[in-house]
Amino acid sequence: MSPIIAQDPQEEIKGVINQLFKGMQEADSIAVAAVFMEEAIMQTIINNKENQTSVRQEAVSNFASLVGKQKKGALNEIIEYGDIKIDSPLAFVWTPYRFYYNGTFSHSGVNAFCLVKSSRGWKIQYIIDTRKR
């Protein structure tokens, strides 16, 4: 019998986040929804023309549905992994990104992910991001 080799938690967490962005590229709403906890929260920090800051929230189900309505390849978010902090069952991940829509640069910013290790593995509980042109 072969020994079971546990995967590095950082690699497991990166795999979940990578699945989110692959699902976006593939316009696969099911793959996108699968990486989230049931009550997950998605938020974006917005600065308006008067430089006032507000936070906009979107339901994961709405986001996944919008992804599924895109053409394959229309959504391309390129991320870099910054800090990954783990105190299982909690993880926090910082990812600067550049977002392209139909091959054209749209915006950049930072994603902050909070993941929870559930009975189904690591899942995203919370995302908040910034957006800059």
C-alpha positions as semicolon CSV with decimal commas, in nm:
position;residue;x (nm);y (nm);z (nm)
1;M;0,000;0,000;0,000
2;S;0,140;0,342;-0,099
3;P;0,161;0,614;0,162
4;I;-0,078;0,906;0,122
5;I;0,113;1,226;0,053
6;A;-0,064;1,539;0,171
7;Q;-0,057;1,829;-0,074
8;D;0,097;2,154;0,047
9;P;-0,189;2,373;0,181
10;Q;-0,056;2,673;-0,015
11;E;-0,079;2,472;-0,337
12;E;-0,432;2,355;-0,249
13;I;-0,537;2,716;-0,190
14;K;-0,375;2,835;-0,514
15;G;-0,557;2,553;-0,693
16;V;-0,894;2,685;-0,573
17;I;-0,814;3,041;-0,681
18;N;-0,675;2,918;-1,015
19;Q;-0,997;2,721;-1,070
20;L;-1,196;3,044;-1,024
21;F;-1,000;3,225;-1,295
22;K;-0,994;2,923;-1,527
23;G;-1,372;2,898;-1,489
24;M;-1,398;3,266;-1,583
25;Q;-1,183;3,211;-1,894
26;E;-1,392;2,909;-1,992
27;A;-1,723;3,092;-1,922
28;D;-1,806;2,800;-1,690
29;S;-2,053;2,919;-1,426
30;I;-2,057;2,579;-1,254
31;A;-1,679;2,572;-1,207
32;V;-1,687;2,930;-1,077
33;A;-1,966;2,863;-0,826
34;A;-1,796;2,543;-0,705
35;V;-1,502;2,728;-0,546
36;F;-1,721;2,930;-0,308
37;M;-1,871;2,856;0,033
38;E;-2,251;2,861;0,031
39;E;-2,278;3,204;0,201
40;A;-1,972;3,363;0,036
41;I;-1,942;3,740;-0,003
42;M;-1,801;3,929;-0,304
43;Q;-1,725;4,299;-0,274
44;T;-1,552;4,571;-0,476
45;I;-1,411;4,898;-0,346
46;I;-1,514;5,181;-0,578
47;N;-1,382;5,538;-0,595
48;N;-1,620;5,771;-0,777
49;K;-1,534;6,087;-0,974
50;E;-1,536;6,291;-0,651
51;N;-1,285;6,042;-0,505
52;Q;-1,539;5,915;-0,253
53;T;-1,498;5,551;-0,158
54;S;-1,783;5,303;-0,139
55;V;-1,815;4,925;-0,134
56;R;-2,037;4,739;-0,381
57;Q;-2,150;4,384;-0,303
58;E;-2,251;4,118;-0,555
59;A;-2,407;3,778;-0,497
60;V;-2,189;3,485;-0,603
61;S;-2,486;3,338;-0,793
62;N;-2,518;3,660;-0,999
63;F;-2,144;3,667;-1,068
64;A;-2,140;3,301;-1,177
65;S;-2,441;3,360;-1,400
66;L;-2,272;3,660;-1,568
67;V;-1,959;3,451;-1,625
68;G;-2,168;3,180;-1,791
69;K;-2,312;3,432;-2,038
70;Q;-1,971;3,535;-2,173
71;K;-1,786;3,390;-2,471
72;K;-1,498;3,157;-2,386
73;G;-1,185;3,366;-2,351
74;A;-1,369;3,697;-2,302
75;L;-1,277;3,719;-1,932
76;N;-0,906;3,702;-1,856
77;E;-0,783;3,799;-1,512
78;I;-0,407;3,759;-1,475
79;I;-0,297;3,737;-1,112
80;E;0,027;3,727;-0,920
81;Y;0,039;3,556;-0,583
82;G;0,143;3,781;-0,298
83;D;0,122;3,680;0,066
84;I;-0,057;3,360;0,162
85;K;-0,127;3,334;0,535
86;I;-0,269;3,011;0,677
87;D;-0,401;2,925;1,022
88;S;-0,609;2,624;0,921
89;P;-0,903;2,625;0,870
90;L;-0,852;2,991;0,770
91;A;-0,639;3,132;0,488
92;F;-0,585;3,483;0,354
93;V;-0,443;3,545;0,005
94;W;-0,336;3,873;-0,160
95;T;-0,326;3,876;-0,542
96;P;-0,246;4,182;-0,753
97;Y;-0,418;4,146;-1,092
98;R;-0,475;4,283;-1,441
99;F;-0,814;4,222;-1,604
100;Y;-0,874;4,197;-1,979
101;Y;-1,212;4,183;-2,150
102;N;-1,213;4,041;-2,504
103;G;-0,837;4,089;-2,517
104;T;-0,846;4,456;-2,419
105;F;-0,709;4,583;-2,088
106;S;-0,995;4,694;-1,862
107;H;-0,849;4,755;-1,517
108;S;-0,606;4,638;-1,250
109;G;-0,603;4,618;-0,873
110;V;-0,570;4,374;-0,588
111;N;-0,790;4,082;-0,480
112;A;-0,800;3,989;-0,112
113;F;-0,933;3,635;-0,061
114;C;-1,043;3,473;0,263
115;L;-1,074;3,094;0,232
116;V;-1,208;2,836;0,476
117;K;-1,115;2,468;0,483
118;S;-1,447;2,286;0,490
119;S;-1,536;1,918;0,465
120;R;-1,523;1,977;0,086
121;G;-1,173;2,125;0,098
122;W;-1,064;2,488;0,073
123;K;-1,343;2,721;-0,044
124;I;-1,363;3,098;-0,090
125;Q;-1,568;3,268;0,179
126;Y;-1,487;3,629;0,097
127;I;-1,335;3,835;-0,183
128;I;-1,285;4,208;-0,185
129;D;-1,100;4,387;-0,463
130;T;-0,982;4,726;-0,578
131;R;-1,013;4,852;-0,935
132;K;-0,793;5,108;-1,107
133;R;-0,774;5,208;-1,472
